[in-house]
Amino acid sequence: MYFMNICTWAPEDEKEIEKRRAKWKWPKGVTVVCEFFDLQGCRVINVVDTDEKGLIQSRAAWVDIMIFETFPVVPFGESKTLSKKK
Protein backbone atom coordinates (compact mmCIF):
# COMPACT_ATOMS: atom_id res chain seq x y z
CA MET A 1 0.00 0.00 0.00
CA TYR A 2 1.16 3.53 -0.73
CA PHE A 3 1.44 6.10 2.05
CA MET A 4 2.28 9.78 1.78
CA ASN A 5 4.17 11.38 4.66
CA ILE A 6 4.47 15.09 5.19
CA CYS A 7 7.18 15.45 7.80
CA THR A 8 7.84 18.78 9.49
CA TRP A 9 10.17 19.95 12.23
CA ALA A 10 11.09 23.10 14.10
CA PRO A 11 13.87 25.28 12.62
CA GLU A 12 15.97 24.83 15.76
CA ASP A 13 16.01 21.05 15.12
CA GLU A 14 17.51 21.36 11.62
CA LYS A 15 21.05 20.34 12.64
CA GLU A 16 19.78 17.30 14.55
CA ILE A 17 17.65 16.25 11.56
CA GLU A 18 20.69 16.52 9.25
CA LYS A 19 22.85 14.53 11.68
CA ARG A 20 20.33 11.70 12.03
CA ARG A 21 19.48 11.60 8.32
CA ALA A 22 23.16 11.14 7.39
CA LYS A 23 23.23 7.83 9.32
CA TRP A 24 19.62 6.66 8.88
CA LYS A 25 18.45 4.02 6.38
CA TRP A 26 14.93 3.13 5.30
CA PRO A 27 13.77 -0.09 6.99
CA LYS A 28 13.63 -3.35 5.06
CA GLY A 29 10.28 -3.77 3.35
CA VAL A 30 9.83 -0.04 2.72
CA THR A 31 10.19 1.09 -0.89
CA VAL A 32 10.52 4.82 -1.42
CA VAL A 33 8.47 5.88 -4.46
CA CYS A 34 9.52 9.52 -4.25
CA GLU A 35 10.94 11.96 -1.73
CA PHE A 36 11.08 15.74 -1.88
CA PHE A 37 12.79 18.28 0.36
CA ASP A 38 10.91 21.54 0.67
CA LEU A 39 13.27 24.30 -0.46
CA GLN A 40 11.71 26.64 2.09
CA GLY A 41 13.02 24.33 4.80
CA CYS A 42 11.82 22.20 7.70
CA ARG A 43 9.72 19.80 5.65
CA VAL A 44 10.09 16.57 3.67
CA ILE A 45 7.37 14.90 1.64
CA ASN A 46 7.66 11.27 0.65
CA VAL A 47 5.57 8.45 -0.74
CA VAL A 48 6.43 4.92 0.35
CA ASP A 49 5.15 1.50 -0.63
CA THR A 50 4.89 -0.63 2.49
CA ASP A 51 2.55 -2.22 5.00
CA GLU A 52 1.57 -0.84 8.40
CA LYS A 53 4.59 -2.45 10.08
CA GLY A 54 7.02 -0.81 7.66
CA LEU A 55 5.25 2.51 8.08
CA ILE A 56 5.63 2.37 11.86
CA GLN A 57 9.29 1.32 11.59
CA SER A 58 10.08 4.12 9.15
CA ARG A 59 8.75 6.75 11.56
CA ALA A 60 10.07 5.28 14.84
CA ALA A 61 13.44 7.07 14.82
CA TRP A 62 11.83 10.43 14.13
CA VAL A 63 8.68 10.75 16.26
CA ASP A 64 10.51 12.66 18.99
CA ILE A 65 11.61 15.43 16.60
CA MET A 66 9.18 15.42 13.63
CA ILE A 67 5.47 15.87 13.18
CA PHE A 68 3.99 13.42 10.67
CA GLU A 69 0.91 13.81 8.53
CA THR A 70 0.45 10.35 7.02
CA PHE A 71 -2.32 9.08 4.80
CA PRO A 72 -2.89 6.27 2.28
CA VAL A 73 -2.76 7.32 -1.36
CA VAL A 74 -3.48 5.81 -4.76
CA PRO A 75 -1.48 6.68 -7.89
CA PHE A 76 -3.32 8.96 -10.29
CA GLY A 77 -5.31 6.91 -12.79
CA GLU A 78 -5.61 3.83 -10.57
CA SER A 79 -8.65 5.30 -8.84
CA LYS A 80 -10.66 4.63 -12.04
CA THR A 81 -10.02 0.90 -11.68
CA LEU A 82 -10.95 0.97 -8.02
CA SER A 83 -14.32 2.61 -8.75
CA LYS A 84 -15.09 0.04 -11.48
CA LYS A 85 -14.59 -2.84 -9.01
CA LYS A 86 -17.49 -1.64 -6.81
Phi, psi and omega in degrees: 000146179268137175231138173256133176244130169249112188249123181234157178211164180285145180306325181290348179264003184305313181297319178295320177300312180299317181297312180294317183298326180298331182257343189278143175235147176297140180294156175299138180092358178248118178255124179277120178278315176200156179211132182231137173260127179291122182293344176278349175098159172063027178203140173230141176237129177220157173238128180236151175251111184196180172258184183298322180298314179296323179297314179297316180297322183290338180261345189304319184284355188240349188297340179279348187228345181240154170254129182251132164249115185232135178207150178289145179225162178234134178302143180305134181099328179286340180295333177296319179291324179295319181290332178287336181286341184283000000 
